[in-house]
Amino acid sequence: MPQVILTGFMATGKSEVGRRLARRLGRPFVDLDELVEAAAGKTVAAIFAAEGESRFRQLERGAVEEACRVPDAVIATGGGTLLDPENRRRLATAGPIVCLSASPEEILRRIGDPAVRPLLADPNGGSDRLARIQALLAERAPVYALATHAVDTAGLDVDGVVERVCALVEGR
């Protein structure tokens, strides 16, 4: 049975949906950010702060490779994982990719503590997080569009998203 890969922007529910989906399907769950943190011995935010995004992306490539070796897994990617062509290739051959989405305003509402979201720091020194979210979404839209399936999470609780993803990957 192929793996199920969840992708999408930060705060669209990839990790929580992934955990519940894996439980429902009786499969292992793999969170790429958790693999990266275990490999580095520090949080994603600390990796970005101390070593930069390029080091994080290098660790992320190793995490994708490791995750793809877990049979039947439900894999939650980071929001930028698919920007890397090798990650896209590897994940696309592992199973269907389901992109979870939400509006920029909903993402901003869900973010919580921005300190754990290093990419929301505006490189130009601005503090408009909504504008930064919109810019990142626009940048990533072409790779998110490559997903096998898409689920808009607006108005859905986690179980509702899990149900939609199940229906898509099980062909219902």
Protein Blocks (a to p, Z undefined) as FASTA:
>chain_A
ZZdddeddehiommmmmmmmmmmnopacddfklmmmmmnopafklmmmmnojmlmmmmmm
mmmmmmmmpghiacdddfklmmpmklmmmmmmnoccddddddfklmmmmnmpaklmmklp
cfklpabfklmmmmmmmmmmmmmmmpmbdcdfehiafklmmmmmmmmmnoZZ
